[in-house]
């Protein structure tokens, strides 16, 4: 029996990374690939659902749909509930143009596609191509390494060689290298990303002020943990694979608050 793979992204249905991913996953034997992607770029939309306006599927090709002004989470939620009689066997979100590492995972529409999938009971991974020099590195290596990784991880999940607990997914980041240059896989923790203020003030022809948010450099702080983080791994030429779970409870703080008298009463 053929397996069903559902693909989404946050760069839009025409993005090169998405089209490369679709082509790559169709090379896996005995799979049916279905694509439901946003009609426009939804980068940094996080895990948002559209609740204040209607959404419409537009068929672009066989088993290929764009969701008019939808988010990646919308795409997975609606596809699961309208296009499939049974759950897909796997959701793949990507290939994102740019990194999704450290706390950027919470901003990421790419990661959110995988989040929504595991909430719906479907195994999933998100995959992003780290870029340098304003995406110029893509002109050198393209998405070849990312496609090979996506095929390998997808096959291993479909073959049950990789299994994940419920409500957990893999967040994968690909170094800006050619296939023969990467050092292999590295299992990582999410890094401690450093942020600054990258809001640029401009004026339109009428003299009205507006702001344009820029892109932060990939800078991070070393954690006390001995485990390598996603940012370090990619910097060293490894493919970073970070298991992510959706339970955001801080158990250490929970225990401290339980011991404290400060919250014993109002």
C-alpha positions in Angstrom: 0.0 0.0 0.0 1.3 3.4 -0.9 2.2 5.9 1.8 0.9 9.5 1.8 3.3 12.4 2.4 1.8 15.9 2.9 4.1 18.9 2.2 3.7 22.5 3.2 6.0 25.5 3.7 5.9 29.2 4.7 7.7 30.6 1.6 4.7 30.2 -0.6 3.6 27.6 -3.2 6.0 28.9 -5.9 9.2 28.8 -3.8 12.2 27.0 -5.2 12.8 25.1 -1.9 9.2 23.7 -1.9 9.4 22.6 -5.6 12.8 21.0 -5.0 11.4 19.1 -2.0 8.4 17.9 -3.9 10.6 16.5 -6.7 12.9 14.8 -4.3 10.2 13.1 -2.2 8.4 11.9 -5.3 11.6 9.8 -5.9 10.7 7.6 -2.9 9.1 4.4 -4.0 5.4 3.8 -3.2 4.5 7.2 -2.0 1.8 9.7 -3.0 2.9 13.3 -2.4 0.3 16.0 -1.8 1.2 19.7 -1.5 -0.8 22.3 0.3 1.1 25.5 0.7 0.3 29.2 1.3 -0.5 31.3 -1.7 2.0 34.0 -0.5 5.0 34.1 1.8 4.2 33.6 5.4 7.6 33.7 7.0 7.6 34.3 10.8 3.9 33.7 11.0 4.5 31.2 13.8 1.8 28.7 14.7 -1.1 30.9 13.6 -4.5 29.8 12.4 -6.9 32.0 10.3 -10.1 32.5 12.3 -11.5 35.8 11.0 -11.9 35.2 7.3 -12.7 32.2 5.0 -10.0 30.1 3.3 -10.1 28.6 -0.2 -8.2 25.8 -1.8 -7.0 26.6 -5.3 -5.7 23.5 -7.3 -2.5 24.3 -9.1 -1.7 20.8 -10.4 -2.5 17.2 -9.5 -2.3 16.8 -5.7 -0.9 20.4 -5.5 -3.0 23.1 -3.9 -2.4 26.6 -2.7 -4.4 27.9 0.2 -5.5 31.5 -0.6 -3.8 33.7 2.1 -3.5 30.7 4.5 -0.8 30.0 7.0 1.2 26.7 7.1 -0.9 25.7 10.1 -4.0 26.4 8.2 -2.6 24.2 5.3 -2.1 21.2 7.5 -5.3 21.6 9.6 -7.5 21.9 6.5 -5.7 19.3 4.4 -5.9 16.7 7.1 -9.6 17.3 7.6 -10.7 17.7 4.0 -8.3 16.0 1.6 -7.6 12.8 3.4 -9.9 10.0 4.5 -7.1 8.6 6.8 -4.2 10.4 8.4 -1.2 11.0 6.1 1.8 8.9 7.0 4.2 12.0 7.2 4.2 15.7 7.0 7.3 17.6 5.7 7.5 21.4 6.1 10.0 23.2 3.9 12.5 23.5 2.4 12.7 26.9 4.0 15.0 29.5 2.5 17.0 30.5 5.6 17.6 29.1 9.0 15.2 28.1 11.8 17.5 27.6 14.8 17.5 28.5 18.5 14.5 30.5 19.6 13.7 31.3 16.0 11.7 28.1 16.1 9.0 29.9 17.9 8.7 32.5 15.1 8.9 30.0 12.3 6.0 29.2 10.0 8.1 26.3 8.7 8.4 24.7 12.2 4.7 25.5 12.8 3.7 23.3 9.8 5.3 20.4 11.6 3.8 21.5 15.0 0.3 21.4 13.6 1.0 18.0 12.1 2.0 16.4 15.3 -0.9 18.0 17.1 -3.1 16.2 14.6 -1.3 12.9 15.2 0.9 12.9 12.1 4.7 12.3 12.3 6.5 15.3 10.9 9.8 17.2 10.4 10.6 20.7 9.3 13.7 21.4 7.2 15.5 24.7 6.5 18.4 25.7 4.3 20.8 27.9 6.2 22.0 30.7 3.9 24.9 33.2 4.1 25.6 36.5 2.3 22.0 37.4 1.6 21.1 34.0 0.1 24.1 34.2 -2.3 25.2 30.8 -1.1 22.1 29.3 -2.7 23.6 30.2 -6.1 26.5 27.8 -5.3 24.9 24.8 -3.6 21.1 25.2 -4.2 18.9 22.7 -2.3 20.7 19.5 -3.3 22.0 18.6 0.2 18.6 19.5 1.8 16.8 17.3 -0.7 19.0 14.3 0.0 18.5 14.8 3.7 14.8 15.2 3.3 14.5 11.9 1.3 16.7 10.0 3.8 14.8 11.2 6.9 11.4 10.7 5.2 12.3 7.2 4.2 13.5 6.3 7.7 10.3 7.7 9.3 8.1 5.8 6.8 10.2 2.6 7.5 9.8 3.1 11.3 13.6 3.4 11.7 12.9 6.7 13.3 10.0 7.0 15.7 9.0 10.0 17.7 6.8 10.4 20.8 3.5 12.0 20.4 3.6 15.8 19.9 7.2 15.8 19.0 8.9 16.6 15.6 12.3 17.0 14.1 13.6 20.4 13.2 16.4 20.1 10.6 18.8 22.8 9.5 21.1 22.3 6.5 24.6 24.0 6.4 25.3 26.1 3.3 27.5 23.3 1.7 27.5 21.0 -1.2 26.6 17.3 -0.7 30.2 16.1 -0.5 31.2 18.9 1.9 28.8 18.2 4.8 30.2 16.2 7.8 27.0 14.2 8.4 24.2 14.3 11.0 24.5 15.9 14.4 21.8 15.5 17.0 21.5 18.9 18.7 19.7 21.0 21.2 18.1 24.3 20.3 20.6 27.1 20.7 20.5 30.3 22.8 20.0 32.8 20.0 21.1 36.4 20.5 18.9 39.2 19.2 19.3 42.9 18.7 17.2 45.7 17.3 17.1 45.5 13.5 14.1 47.8 12.8 14.9 50.3 10.0 13.1 53.7 9.9 12.2 55.1 6.5 9.9 57.7 5.0 7.5 57.3 2.2 7.2 60.0 -0.6 4.6 61.8 1.6 7.1 62.1 4.5 5.2 59.5 6.6 7.4 57.3 8.8 7.4 53.5 8.5 9.6 50.7 9.8 11.0 47.7 8.0 12.2 44.7 10.1 15.6 43.4 9.1 17.4 40.0 9.5 19.5 39.4 12.6 22.9 37.8 12.2 23.3 34.2 13.3 24.9 34.9 16.7 24.4 32.8 19.8 25.5 32.2 23.4 27.1 29.0 24.6 24.8 27.2 27.1 26.2 25.5 30.2 25.2 22.2 28.6 27.9 20.0 27.1 25.6 19.1 24.2 26.2 20.9 20.9 23.4 23.3 19.7 21.9 23.6 16.3 23.8 26.9 15.5 27.2 25.4 16.5 26.6 22.2 14.5 25.7 24.1 11.3 28.7 26.4 11.8 30.9 23.3 12.0 29.5 21.9 8.8 27.0 19.4 10.2 23.4 18.8 9.4 21.5 19.7 12.6 18.6 17.6 13.8 16.8 18.9 16.9 13.9 17.0 18.5 11.2 19.5 19.5 8.3 18.8 21.8 5.3 21.1 22.2 5.0 20.9 26.0 6.4 24.3 27.0 6.2 23.7 30.8 9.3 24.7 32.7 9.5 21.9 35.2 12.5 23.3 37.1 10.6 26.5 37.7 7.4 24.6 38.4 9.1 22.8 41.3 10.6 26.0 42.6 7.3 27.8 42.6 5.7 24.8 44.4 8.3 25.1 47.1 7.9 28.9 47.4 5.6 30.6 49.9 5.1 33.5 47.5 2.2 31.9 45.6 0.6 30.1 48.5 -2.2 32.6 48.5 -3.4 35.8 46.9 
